[in-house]
Amino acid sequence: MERELPEGFEDLLPFLDWARPTEGERNDKRWSSSLEESQVFYDTMLERSPAAFEYFGQRPLSEIDGADRTLLDMCLALAECSATIEMYGDPAPKYVFPISRFVPTHDAWPLAGKGAAA
């Protein structure tokens, strides 16, 4: 199944690989991307996020799935990527704990990509 984005967000299609369903996967993407890739994604999403937030403000979170979910995951990836751009200037900074040491417990939340919490 090919992933899609909601109507009006087709310009974000080149960034679909950033739309990962869990915090761990989004951080893997952040740490494996170059600074240049991260900067382009960050700049684009920072410009488009107000429209995305307005779009999501018109529907309950419990009804977000499919193309809407892909856009939500991209917005969450912006939050992850922002650390690279705004704080570290490096996708894999040497002076922080490796991201693999952080194990999010909230990735079991239904809207976090893995279904109902255990």
RABELCOR-V559549 format. One record per run of one state. SS is the DSSP state (H for helix, E for strand, C for the rest). FROM is the first residue (numbers start at 0). LEN is the number of residues. If there is no record, write none. Layout:
ss | from | len
SS | FROM | LEN
SS | FROM | LEN
This chain:
ss | from | len
C | 0 | 9
H | 9 | 9
C | 18 | 4
H | 22 | 10
C | 32 | 2
H | 34 | 22
C | 56 | 4
H | 60 | 3
C | 63 | 2
H | 65 | 23
C | 88 | 10
H | 98 | 3
C | 101 | 4
H | 105 | 3
C | 108 | 1
H | 109 | 3
C | 112 | 6
